[in-house]
Amino acid sequence: MKILVLNSGSSSLKYQVIDMDKEEMLAKGYFERIGQQNSFLTHKVNGEKHKFEKHVENHEQALKFVFSRLVNTNYGIIKNLEELSGIGHRVVQGGEKYSEPVLITDEVIEEVKKCNNLAPLHNPAAVLGIEACKKIAPNIPMVAVFDTAFHQTIPKERYIYPIPYEYYKKYGIRKYGAHGTSHQYVAYRVAEIMNKDIKELKIVNCHLGQGASVCGIQNGKSVETSMGLTPLGGIPMGTRSGDIDPSVVTYIMKKENLTPQEMEDCLNKKSGVFGISEVSVDFRDIENEALAGGKSALLALDIYHYLTAAYVAKCAVAMGGIDVLTFTAGVGEKGPISRKAICEYLSFFGVKIDEEKNKIRGEEVEISAQDSKVKVFVVPTNEELMIARETLKNIL
């Protein structure tokens, strides 16, 4: 059975086709600059990458072109769309209504739209992808897999903010978290690697990329996470601030005469390690600048590593201990400097890493030292496979 996984952005469309009999990726691609000049598709199949410059006005046109590549005799992997058993859509925010993936209906689409204000960059884009599929492939069942669903097991005392309770009742203001699909995949995968029942493990997973979050997973369920009402909260990221004193927001708005939207843009697009380092959003650039003696770059990394480690400790408090620490996503998988620095902060937990093993980038590997009290692993995430698995489960 073949599953198409879609991740729709406001002007982009990422996809993978996965053969679920072997859990093998058959084709993947990325359509960029949808609705803009010079839009193009990068399509990879059989280890070969193909680029197609194609102007498209919207997601429907983009998806039609993607489908034309998937059935093409030169670039395709299916004869017709009927070979697709289902389509899985990544949806960031499902609110409190959805604690599991769900078969998409008109009612589900409306519920996703109701959560747009909680994920304004992501949910509207997901709806565009879903509605495009409805028009082009109306007979293929679709499943929504929510980033927030995995975190619906977090206890109430950990997701309610200490503000007037009426705002939770009126507007649903609470911690929702994100990256749930990635956290779930890594947790179950590391249990598999260790040949352990996941219910026996207390795992803290660090999903460290341009967006970043930490999650405590006990008995296979999320019990604490760093991201909050939106993906802006938690630890600092590439351009996002993470948690700060709320007064900082109002103080800057008054001093700089900023509108709420301008302040939101500042926190989302100009802050994080980029804002501190004033160098780049790319951690490789920041590390190079720090090694060359750049004080701001070094400070940005120190803050990032300290606050990430602090949230790992918070997750350990939530679980009453920690057995396994995992690193995933761009920085987590390919950033030995960050992994080492974070683990050094956690040495009081008995965390020790093997310096030689820690040099490995982008591979599934245990990096903990033999005498480490906490097992430490690098586990490349595979959100697409997780979405495909959940899609298959919901259409059978």
Secondary structure, 3 states (H helix, E strand, C coil): CEEEEEEECCCCEEEEEEECCCCEEEEEEEEECCCCCCCEEEEEECCEEEEEECCCCCHHHHHHHHHHHHCCCCCCCCCCHHHEEEEEEEECCCCCCCCCCEECCHHHHHHHHHCHHHCCCCHHHHHHHHHHHHHHCCCCCEEEEECCHHHHHCCHHHHCCCCCCHHHHHHCCCCCCCCHHHHHHHHHHHHHHHCCCHHHCEEEEEEECCCEEEEEEECCEEEEECCCCCCCCCCCCCCCCCCCCHHHHHHHHHHHCCCHHHHHHHHHHCCHHHHHHCCCCCHHHHHHHHHCCCHHHHHHHHHHHHHHHHHHHHHHHHHCCCCEEEEEHHHHHHCHHHHHHHHHHCHHHCCCECCCHHHCCCCCEECECCCCCCEEEECCCCHHHHHHHHHHHHHC
